[in-house]
Amino acid sequence: MYILKSLSFLIILTLNFNILGSVIPVEDFYKKADLSSVAISPSGKYLATKISLEKTSAVVITDRVTNKTTHIQHFGEDSFVGSYLWLSDERIAFSLRKKNAAYARPWFMGQLEAVNADGSSKKMIIGSANTKRLTKVSRNDIGRTGFFVQSRYKEDKDHILVGMLEKNYPSLYKVNIHSGKKSKIATSPALGGSIILDKNKEFRLSIGENTQNQRTVYYRDSLDSDWELLGVYSMGVGEVIPFGFSPDNSFLYAYCNIEDSINGICKYFPNTKTTELIYRNENVDASGMMDRDTHELLYAAISDGIPKRVWLNKSAFMSKKMRALEKAFPNHYVSLASSTENREELILYVWSDTDPGGYYSFKTKTNELTDLGLNPRKWIDPSKMSPMEPISYLARDGMKISGYLTRPKNQQNNLPLIVLVHGGPHGVRDDWGFDGEIQLLANRGFAVLQVNYRGSGGYGREFLKSGFNHWGDLMQDDLTDGVNFLVDQGIVDKDRLCIYGASYGGYAAMMSAAREPDLYKCAVGYVGVYDVDSFTTVGNIPGYRAGSAYLKEVIPSDPDLRNAFSPSKQAAKIKAEVFLVHGEKDEQAHFENYEILTKKFDDLNKPYKSLVKFDEEHGFYKTENQIELAFDLEEFFTKHIGSSN
């Protein structure tokens, strides 16, 4: 009898194991990917692959004919390859990031080193190898100035166009890829402005901002014309923001939302300042994609639940190829990672909500598709991951709110729930795609709710503005209403709820716990904002004029409201168990926020769990710290709401 009972118990355990899925090690979701990007050379002869090592990173260059490594580029221990790109058929460049002893995250050093594909003719073409000179700008050396490679020349293989940020106003330079010799072409009239070239690679458009946190649009008819200020737009108001030139340079492609709250794509005629609508979705903002060579507008990208492309020019060469590839990978998103100059070979990155993705080669002449075997997280089995389900519901005031629900594998109802709140909050949104943290929580038996509450980006300017000055009330109600929606559906257990988020999400976790003291069993604040007065006076956001103007626009000035919207002032109302996580070097949600809230809890004799890292900033960078936090979160959530497993 005892043997039979034991066998029955083992059979039940085995069935549960098979139904619920296996427990995947925490490290699998957080350890560094084997590789992070792949880029093909303009001729297709070489493939460059960026890999992560224990204390550095490197780019491996492979000759595709011989399949032999021709060069491995790295900068030594505690130095990392940042971005990299092919400058010509035989020459490639790498930016440098370097660790500072006091910080976990490596810093951008303002250097760009060029080298031939075989490792020869190495030259620092931007910045100085002399670290004593990295802190200043001189006539012959750009020094530690921010830069971005703007474009290659098709005919002139010895030069590239580089944008460099000098005293907050970017300038466009022509740079020799062998010697590093530079010649300035033009300076943007816009503070922090972008550099947008027309089809002839002439700098004629710049989008920037002013000190009042307003976007500015500058344009000129030709290189000989004066710059004209086309528009000044405050956050959340109707605007026309150009993003590129048409094939014949006769008009601009622009994002437009003056006539309608939802961001559409328009033709914009700068001489008459008139627009002509090309495409607008009824629910979500659209972004446009142009062909880099022809300047044809290919598609509008939208994300109304699951991201997709709306093809606007189906006859274009790239449109035909990408549309066919989309059909080859159902339930996946096909991204173009890089291509040869003649577009005869494309390198694709294919991914989904359950698949971290992998790289493919596609020959456009023969339609030959090849799996390159380059999967950054090859140890992740997509069949064991949980899908992200798009959801929507009505908030208590009738506003439509959208988001995502991820459930544990093969489980549907009466689940413990973690509300995972995104940061920002304004202009940012949660989207569909693979997320290791969410998959870990689902694997451990928790449902995860992500809410694009009012004030989030992507749903039109009126939706964005509806969150201004409502951080502590309506935006919290949207989260509560989402939880109650799932409870009413029988999907989650009303007695097993926790809330967790980073940055503004950390604020929301504490604020919701205070506003709804009987709803949540636990709340986790990660690098969160907890004191409105501190947040608006200390740190890097109030430290510059545009940031200060932004805070004045989105956070109320009334002292009573500021107190009502500060978790530190409402801490006595919090009944949930609390876990606070912060980096001492955080300048965005300054560490002072953590100190204020924990002192308040100490004064109230309220116990709390904490995890602080002295060298981390706004979010943990070190893998070991991320893993430690993951273990702590799993233990904390399991203790207070239990796992469905």
HELIX and SHEET records of a PDB file:
HELIX    1   1 TYR A    2  LEU A   20  1                                  19    
HELIX    2   2 VAL A   26  TYR A   30  1                                   5    
HELIX    3   3 THR A  131  ARG A  133  5                                   3    
HELIX    4   4 PHE A  317  ALA A  328  1                                  12    
HELIX    5   5 PRO A  382  LYS A  384  5                                   3    
HELIX    6   6 GLY A  436  ASN A  443  1                                   8    
HELIX    7   7 ARG A  461  LYS A  465  1                                   5    
HELIX    8   8 LEU A  474  ASP A  488  1                                  15    
HELIX    9   9 TYR A  504  ARG A  515  1                                  12    
HELIX   10  10 VAL A  532  PHE A  535  1                                   4    
HELIX   11  11 ARG A  545  VAL A  554  1                                  10    
HELIX   12  12 PRO A  559  ALA A  564  1                                   6    
HELIX   13  13 ALA A  571  LYS A  573  5                                   3    
HELIX   14  14 PHE A  591  ASP A  603  1                                  13    
HELIX   15  15 THR A  623  ILE A  641  1                                  19    
SHEET    1   A 4 LEU A  35  ILE A  40  0                                        
SHEET    2   A 4 TYR A  46  SER A  52 -1                                        
SHEET    3   A 4 SER A  57  ASP A  63 -1                                        
SHEET    4   A 4 LYS A  68  GLN A  73 -1                                        
SHEET    1   B 4 SER A  79  TRP A  86  0                                        
SHEET    2   B 4 ARG A  91  LYS A  98 -1                                        
SHEET    3   B 4 TRP A 107  ASN A 116 -1                                        
SHEET    4   B 4 LYS A 123  ILE A 126 -1                                        
SHEET    1   C 4 PHE A 147  ARG A 152  0                                        
SHEET    2   C 4 HIS A 159  GLU A 166 -1                                        
SHEET    3   C 4 TYR A 169  ASN A 176 -1                                        
SHEET    4   C 4 LYS A 182  THR A 187 -1                                        
SHEET    1   D 4 ILE A 196  LEU A 197  0                                        
SHEET    2   D 4 PHE A 203  GLU A 209 -1                                        
SHEET    3   D 4 ARG A 215  TYR A 219 -1                                        
SHEET    4   D 4 GLU A 228  TYR A 233 -1                                        
SHEET    1   E 4 VAL A 240  PHE A 245  0                                        
SHEET    2   E 4 LEU A 252  CYS A 256 -1                                        
SHEET    3   E 4 GLY A 264  PHE A 269 -1                                        
SHEET    4   E 4 THR A 274  TYR A 279 -1                                        
SHEET    1   F 3 SER A 287  MET A 290  0                                        
SHEET    2   F 3 LEU A 297  SER A 303 -1                                        
SHEET    3   F 3 PRO A 307  TRP A 311 -1                                        
SHEET    1   G 4 TYR A 333  SER A 339  0                                        
SHEET    2   G 4 GLU A 345  TRP A 351 -1                                        
SHEET    3   G 4 GLY A 358  LYS A 363 -1                                        
SHEET    4   G 4 GLU A 368  LEU A 374 -1                                        
SHEET    1   H 8 MET A 388  LEU A 394  0                                        
SHEET    2   H 8 LYS A 400  THR A 406 -1                                        
SHEET    3   H 8 ALA A 447  ASN A 452 -1                                        
SHEET    4   H 8 LEU A 415  VAL A 421  1                                        
SHEET    5   H 8 VAL A 492  ALA A 502  1                                        
SHEET    6   H 8 CYS A 522  TYR A 526  1                                        
SHEET    7   H 8 GLU A 577  GLY A 583  1                                        
SHEET    8   H 8 LYS A 609  LYS A 613  1                                        
END                                                                             
